């Protein structure tokens, strides 16, 4: 266990409450058994994941759903950052960009941007530039540190991680458990990359979830508790996003050739 830092007491109390409110197996089973998008949204609004869907109305299409979930993710991370003591506030807030890393990596590789990226308020200004100018387009924006990831070879996730570590609070006792978070995420990425084509990611995600939960409990009153909780929140959001996307696509009208 890391050395307790009482400056994290307020954040820990709030995080502990949110941690206890995370959906359990029965909650996910209920959602997965509900096949209609409108019905799923109703269940969500009355359950533990209500904060993700409170601003979603009607029966939105898949791109609108994902845009709303990205917005809610940013709000949620900003809220968690606001609970943290000063030395860890910016480091927590930087985690709001995690959800954009796959799209930014695609852009860094010069990939063709789909319509949803062009419409996104974060990605739109980057997409509007020529592929070789996309890294430059990040200058003067909150994403400026990610410009390093638009080099050769492109690696936006690494650029994100380098900047994140520059925002860690000082002192080895604070940094050691944060390195454990980094190691967990790297191991998870490697497992997914090495998995055979027929494998599903569910088992790897469940293993990561259990390890993050242990780390959250093992390092209370520390920066690592907040980082672990944000990672757990991202796993919940990814699962919810997949569940909603499948139902939204099922509802989408079939285009007539």
C-alpha positions in Angstrom: 0.0 0.0 0.0 1.3 3.5 -0.8 1.8 6.0 1.9 -1.5 7.8 2.6 -1.6 11.5 1.7 -4.5 13.2 3.5 -4.7 15.9 0.8 -6.5 13.2 -1.1 -9.2 12.6 1.6 -11.9 14.5 -0.1 -11.2 12.9 -3.5 -11.1 9.5 -1.9 -14.4 9.9 -0.2 -16.1 10.9 -3.5 -14.3 8.1 -5.5 -15.2 5.5 -2.9 -18.8 6.4 -3.3 -18.7 6.3 -7.1 -16.8 3.0 -6.9 -19.6 1.5 -4.9 -22.1 2.6 -7.5 -20.5 0.9 -10.4 -22.8 -1.6 -12.2 -22.5 -5.3 -11.3 -22.9 -8.4 -13.3 -26.7 -8.4 -12.8 -27.0 -4.8 -14.1 -25.1 -5.7 -17.3 -27.1 -8.9 -17.8 -30.3 -6.9 -17.6 -29.1 -4.4 -20.1 -27.8 -7.0 -22.5 -31.1 -8.9 -22.3 -33.0 -5.7 -23.4 -32.9 -5.6 -27.2 -34.6 -2.4 -28.0 -32.6 0.9 -28.0 -35.4 3.0 -26.4 -36.0 0.3 -23.7 -32.3 0.1 -22.9 -32.2 3.9 -22.5 -35.1 3.8 -20.1 -33.4 1.1 -18.1 -30.2 3.1 -18.0 -31.9 6.2 -16.8 -33.2 4.3 -13.8 -30.0 2.5 -13.0 -26.3 2.9 -12.0 -25.3 4.2 -15.4 -27.8 7.0 -15.6 -25.2 9.7 -15.6 -24.0 8.6 -19.0 -27.3 8.9 -20.7 -29.2 11.6 -18.9 -28.8 14.1 -21.8 -29.7 11.5 -24.5 -33.2 11.9 -25.8 -35.3 10.1 -28.3 -33.8 7.3 -30.4 -30.5 8.8 -31.7 -28.4 7.3 -34.4 -25.1 5.6 -33.6 -22.9 8.7 -34.4 -25.0 11.0 -32.2 -24.9 8.4 -29.4 -21.2 8.2 -29.5 -20.8 12.0 -29.6 -23.0 12.3 -26.5 -21.0 9.6 -24.7 -17.7 11.4 -25.5 -19.2 14.6 -24.1 -20.3 12.8 -20.9 -16.9 11.2 -20.6 -15.2 14.6 -20.7 -17.6 16.0 -18.1 -17.0 13.0 -15.8 -13.2 13.2 -16.0 -13.3 17.0 -15.4 -15.5 16.4 -12.3 -13.1 13.8 -10.9 -10.2 16.2 -11.6 -12.0 18.9 -9.6 -12.0 16.7 -6.5 -8.2 16.2 -6.6 -5.6 18.2 -4.7 -3.8 20.8 -6.8 -0.7 18.7 -7.7 -2.8 16.0 -9.3 -5.6 18.0 -10.9 -4.0 18.5 -14.3 -2.8 14.9 -14.5 -6.3 13.7 -13.9 -7.8 16.2 -16.4 -5.4 15.0 -19.1 -7.1 11.6 -18.9 -10.1 13.1 -20.6 -8.4 12.7 -24.0 -8.0 8.9 -23.7 -11.3 8.3 -25.6 -9.9 10.2 -28.6 -6.6 8.4 -28.9 -7.7 5.7 -31.4 -9.2 8.3 -33.7 -6.1 10.5 -33.4 -3.8 7.5 -34.1 -5.8 6.9 -37.3 -5.3 10.5 -38.4 -1.6 10.4 -37.5 -1.3 7.5 -39.9 -2.8 9.6 -42.7 -6.1 7.6 -42.7 -9.1 8.9 -44.4 -11.4 10.6 -41.9 -15.1 9.5 -41.8 -17.9 12.1 -41.6 -18.3 11.8 -37.8 -14.7 12.9 -37.3 -15.2 16.0 -39.5 -18.3 16.9 -37.4 -16.6 16.3 -34.0 -15.6 19.6 -32.2 -12.2 18.1 -31.1 -11.2 16.2 -34.2 -12.8 18.5 -36.9 -10.0 21.2 -36.9 -7.4 18.4 -37.3 -9.3 16.6 -40.0 -9.6 19.8 -42.0 -5.9 20.0 -42.5 -3.8 18.0 -45.0 -2.5 14.7 -43.5 1.1 16.1 -43.2 -0.2 19.2 -41.4 -2.4 17.4 -38.8 0.2 17.4 -36.0 0.9 21.1 -36.6 -2.9 21.7 -36.3 -2.7 20.7 -32.6 -0.5 23.6 -31.7 -2.3 26.1 -29.6 -4.9 23.6 -28.5 -5.2 21.5 -25.3 -4.0 18.5 -27.5 -0.7 20.2 -28.4 1.5 17.6 -26.5 0.1 14.9 -28.8 1.7 16.5 -31.9 4.8 14.4 -31.0 2.7 11.3 -31.8 2.2 12.4 -35.5 5.8 11.7 -36.3 7.3 8.6 -38.0 6.3 6.1 -36.9 3.1 7.6 -35.5 2.4 6.8 -31.9 -0.2 9.1 -30.3 -0.7 6.8 -27.3 3.0 7.1 -26.4 2.9 10.9 -26.8 -0.1 11.0 -24.5 1.7 8.8 -21.9 4.9 10.9 -22.0 2.9 14.1 -21.3 0.7 12.4 -18.6 3.8 11.3 -16.7 5.2 14.9 -16.8 2.0 15.9 -14.9 2.4 13.3 -12.1 2.9 14.7 -8.6 6.4 14.7 -7.3 8.0 12.1 -5.0 8.6 8.4 -5.5 5.9 7.3 -3.1 3.3 9.0 -5.3 4.8 7.9 -8.6 5.4 4.2 -7.8 1.7 3.1 -7.8 1.0 5.3 -10.9 3.7 3.2 -12.7 1.7 0.2 -11.8 -1.3 1.7 -13.6 0.8 2.3 -16.7 2.2 -1.3 -16.5 -1.4 -2.7 -16.3 -2.5 -0.8 -19.3 0.6 -1.7 -21.4 0.1 -5.4 -20.5 -3.5 -5.2 -21.5 -2.7 -3.6 -24.9 0.0 -6.3 -25.5 -2.5 -9.1 -24.7 -5.0 -7.6 -27.2 -2.4 -7.2 -29.9 -1.2 -10.8 -29.5 -4.6 -12.4 -29.2 -5.6 -14.8 -32.1 -8.2 -13.5 -34.6 -11.0 -15.7 -33.2 -10.5 -14.6 -29.6 -12.8 -12.1 -27.9 -11.5 -9.2 -25.8 -13.9 -9.9 -22.9 -11.6 -12.1 -20.8 -8.7 -9.7 -21.1 -11.0 -6.8 -20.1 -12.3 -8.7 -17.1 -8.8 -9.4 -16.0 -7.8 -5.8 -16.4 -10.9 -4.7 -14.4 -10.1 -7.0 -11.5 -6.5 -5.7 -11.4 -7.5 -2.1 -11.5 -10.0 -2.7 -8.7 -7.3 -4.2 -6.5 -5.0 -1.3 -7.3 -7.8 1.2 -6.3 -8.3 -0.6 -3.0 -4.6 -1.0 -2.3 -3.6 2.6 -2.8 -6.3 4.8 -1.2 -5.5 8.5 -0.5 -3.1 8.6 -3.5 -3.0 9.8 -7.1 -3.1 6.2 -8.2 -6.7 5.7 -6.8 -8.0 8.5 -9.1 -6.1 7.1 -12.1 -7.3 3.6 -11.5 -10.9 4.8 -11.1 -10.8 6.8 -14.3 -9.5 3.6 -16.1 -12.4 1.6 -14.6 -14.8 4.3 -15.7 -13.4 4.0 -19.2 -14.0 0.2 -19.2 -17.6 0.8 -18.2 -18.1 3.4 -20.9 -16.6 1.1 -23.6 -19.0 -1.7 -22.6 -21.9 0.7 -22.6 -20.9 2.2 -25.9 -20.8 -1.2 -27.6 -24.1 -2.2 -26.1 -25.8 1.0 -27.3 -24.1 1.0 -30.7 -25.4 -2.5 -31.6 -29.0 -1.5 -30.8 -28.7 1.8 -32.6 -27.4 0.1 -35.7 -30.2 -2.5 -35.5 -32.7 0.4 -35.5 -31.0 2.2 -38.4 -33.0 2.2 -41.7 -31.6 0.1 -44.4 -30.4 2.1 -47.4 -32.0 1.2 -50.7 -29.4 0.8 -53.4 
